[in-house]
Amino acid sequence: KTRINIYYTTRTIGTALDHPTQGKTQLFRRNCTNTELAEIMRNPRVHTTKGYKRKVSSREQDIDAEEETRNALLDVDEALATLEERRRVLVKSIREHDSRRFAIEKGASTAMRDHVETCVNEKVQA
């Protein structure tokens, strides 16, 4: 996971990433042009002649891990809210189908009862 911070007033771009061989690192590039910004956005590990790098302390790694966990929890909460809304819509749809089916079945039962009564009355009269 990569984080890119852009400081517009100083035109500094900071990237924080988990480097494959160096572990968690931060790289700051000062006085970046718009072209360099676009390049960094495409590839945060791109090499430029600007900037300085520092290794992230274990305390900062803990903070990053906590932030990542909190963000993941927010994502889960958002997904749950979406699923709850979807569930509400589906339950409403099922209830509407049940109501229609009940009305149809009730109508069919009434029609069948009327038919049976007619048949019985015809036999009684015959």
C-alpha positions, 0 to 999 in steps of 0.5 A, a space after each residue: 500500500 502506498 500513500 502520497 502526500 502533496 504539499 502544494 505550497 512547497 511543491 513537495 511530494 512525499 511518498 510512503 510505501 513498503 519497499 520490497 527490500 528496504 521495508 517501510 520508507 518515506 521519500 520526499 521530493 522538493 520543488 516538483 514540476 507538474 510533469 514530475 507529479 504526474 510521473 510520481 502518481 503513475 509510479 511512486 517509486 520513480 527515481 528523480 534527482 530530487 528528494 531525500 529518503 528516511 526509514 520509518 521508525 517502528 512507532 510510525 509503522 505502528 501508527 501507519 498500521 493503526 491508521 490502516 486498520 481504522 480505515 479498513 474498519 470504515 470501509 467495512 462499516 460502509 460496506 455493511 451499510 450498503 448491504 443493509 440497504 440492499 437487504 431492506 430493498 430485497 425484504 420489501 420486494 419479497 413482501 410485495 410478492 407475498 402480498 400479490 401471491 396471497 391476493 391471487 391465492 385468495 381469489 383462486 380459493 374464492 373462485 374454486 369455492 364458488 365453482 364447487 358450490 355451483 356443482 353441488 347445487 346443480 347435482 342437488 337440483 338434478 
